[in-house]
Amino acid sequence: MVAFVPLLPPLTMGEKRRANAKAPTEKVTIHAHEKLTFAELLDTAIAAIARPLAFKIVAEKLRTRHFTITWSLFRTAAYKNMQLNSEDHYKSMLTAASSKPAPVITLDMKELEVRNHCSDLSFFIYQASVSRLSQPLLPTRTISVRNQASGARCEKSSASLFDTDFCLA
């Protein structure tokens, strides 16, 4: 079974969300053979929930910024909320499941908010360097845009010799 927790939908202008808001969990049952590879299992789970979630497996480790994944073996106390980040974790999951006569594994996938490529640290470094100058060296134009999905404010400063992007949370 795959239990997927998506991000909450973005708010419209002027709309507020209650303090304890939680996205509804989507539960889908899939059947997977133990001879599937780690990547094939993830592809099957992502296809079952019908979401475009990207991932890579590099050096037998899961690389993704879009979701986290944990697994639990039904009717066991020892195998609850175990991380599934690598081929080794996948093999230990299969070993634990093969010890049960009728194993039921729950994959819990949680969608993560994907941050913009700009880092907050670069903005603070820029602020510190600008605050030392009494006047800017070149005339600049700043355009400020707020991202509807994440709520982050991105600014684009441009001048004749440099162009920079800054993101504020």
N, C-alpha and C positions, 0 to 999 in steps of 0.2 A: 504494500500500500504506500502511496506517495501522499504526504500531507504538505501542501504548498501554502505559504503565507505571503501574499503579495504586498506591495506597498499600498498605502492608502491613496485613493485618487486625489489629484490636486484640487485645491479649493478654488472656487471662483472668487472674483474680487468682492470683498466685503463679507465673505462667508467665514464663519468660525467653526472650529471642530471642538467637540467636547473633550474634556481633559483625559478621560480614560478610553479614547477611541481605539478600536482594534480592528484590523482588517479581517474579513471573514476567511477562514481556512478552507481551501479547496482540497478535497480528498478524492483520490483516484486509485483504483485497484489495478495493478499491473501484474503480469506473470512473467518471471524471468528465470531462465535456466542458470544453473551454477557455472556453466562453461562460458557464459558471457564475460567479456573483458570489462574492466572498470569504465572505459569510455563508452562501450555499448550500453551498459546499464544506465549511465547518465543520459545518453541520447534517448533511450527508451523512456526514462522518467520525464525528461523535458518535452518529448513528443506527446506524452500522455496529458500533461498539464497545458499544452498548447500555448507556451510562452516562448518568445525569442530570447533565451538566455545563452550567452556565449561563455565558453570555457575552453581551456587548453590543458593538456596533460604534458608536462615537461619534466623529464628525468623522473618519471613515475610519481609526480606530485601534481595535484589539481591546482591550476592557476585560473582564478576568476575573481572579478570584482562585482559580479552581478548577484551572487547568491552564496549562502552557506548551506552545508548539508550535514546532517547527523543521522544516525540510525539507532533503532531500538529493536531488540528481539522480544517478541510477544511472550508473556508469561515467564520472564526471567527478571531477577533483581540486579544481576551483575552487568547486564548489557542494556543500559538505558542511556540515551543521549550521548552515544559514542561518536566522536568525530570521524568523518569520512573524507580525508584530505589527500590520501595517497593510495598507491597500489598495495602497500603493506596493510593499511587499515582495511582495504577491501578484502584482502586474503584472510585477515583475522575475522572479519564479518562472516565470510563463507565458512571458515572453520567452526565458528560458534553456531552457525545455523545448521551445519551438517551433523552436529551432535544431537539435535532435536528430531523426533520422528516426523512431525509436521510443522516445519518452521514457518513463522509469519514475521517478516521484517517490515518495519515501518521506516521509510525514508522521510525525514523532516527537512524540507527545503524552505529557506527564508530568503526572500528577495531583499537585496541591499540597495540603498540609494547610491547611485553612481555619481561621484563628485566630478566636477569639471577638471580639466587638465591643469588649471591654474592652482597653485597652492597658496594657502593663507600666509605662509612664511615669506613668500616672495613679496607680497603686498606690504608686510611689516618692514622688511628690509628696505623697500622703496620709500615708505613713509619716513623711516629714520634718515635715509640719505637726503630726501627732499627737505626735511625740517632743518637740516644744517645750512641749506642755501637760503640766502635772504631773498633772492629773486631767481626765477628759473632762467636757465641759459638760453633756451629757445622757447618761442611761443607754442603753446600746446592747446589742443582741443580735447575735451573729455566727453565721452558719450557713456551714459549709465543705462544699463538694461537689467531688469529683474526677470529671472527665470521662473516661469509659472510652476513648473513641476517641483523644483527643489527649493525655491524661495531664495536662492543665492542671487546677490547683486553683482553683475560683472561690469567692469568699466574698461573702456578702450581709450587709451591716451595716444595721441599721434602728434608728431612734429616732423619737421623736414628731415631730420637725421635718424630718428628712432621711432619704432612702433612697439607698444607694450600692452599686454592684457593683464588685468587684475581681477580677482574674484573675491568677494566678501561673503562670508556666511551670514 
